[in-house]
Amino acid sequence: MSDVRNYSIEQLTEFSVNVLTKAGLTPENAEIITDSLIFADLRNVSSHGIVRLPTYIERVSAGIMNLQPEMNYISQRGATCLLDAENGFGQLAGYKAMKKTMELAKEYGIGMVAVRNSNHFGTASYFSMMALEEGLIGITMANASPAIAPLGTASPLLGTTP
């Protein structure tokens, strides 16, 4: 028999925020990341939920991710913008990018922000739903590392992100 325990959303939220804050993130950034993880779990996308927390902490401990990136917009032309995430958490980059995208859309009727130098950002729909809450349509896309080889080839070239 396995020992299965159920935890409330509040308990999971508090736990995750505490873990991320102790790892060196600001409370505000820890809350954004936690919100996206809980969002995934509540929609049965558990592969992108709280289960990701240990992996993120391992990446932080290994010095792979920047805990305090400035994430600056390095260029903007009209309704388009480029955000340099400075190797920070993907959720923080996605959150900041969608906020800017919504601002641009309200000004120009459409907005697009590309992100570079980021990490795994979790469930893409989290960011699209941010736009929906503002009465906007949000489309979120991401690239993926090469994981599979195209038919007839030997080397991985294509990612598995839809």
ABEGO torsion letter per residue (X at the ends): XBBBBBBBAAAAAAAAAAAAAAAGBBAAAAAAAAAAAAAAAAAGBAAABAAAAAAAAAAAAAGABBABBAGBBABBBEABBBBBAGGBBAAAAAAAAAAAAAAAAAAAGBBBBBBBGBBBAEBAAAAAAAAAAAGBBBBBBBBBBBABBBBGBABBABBABX
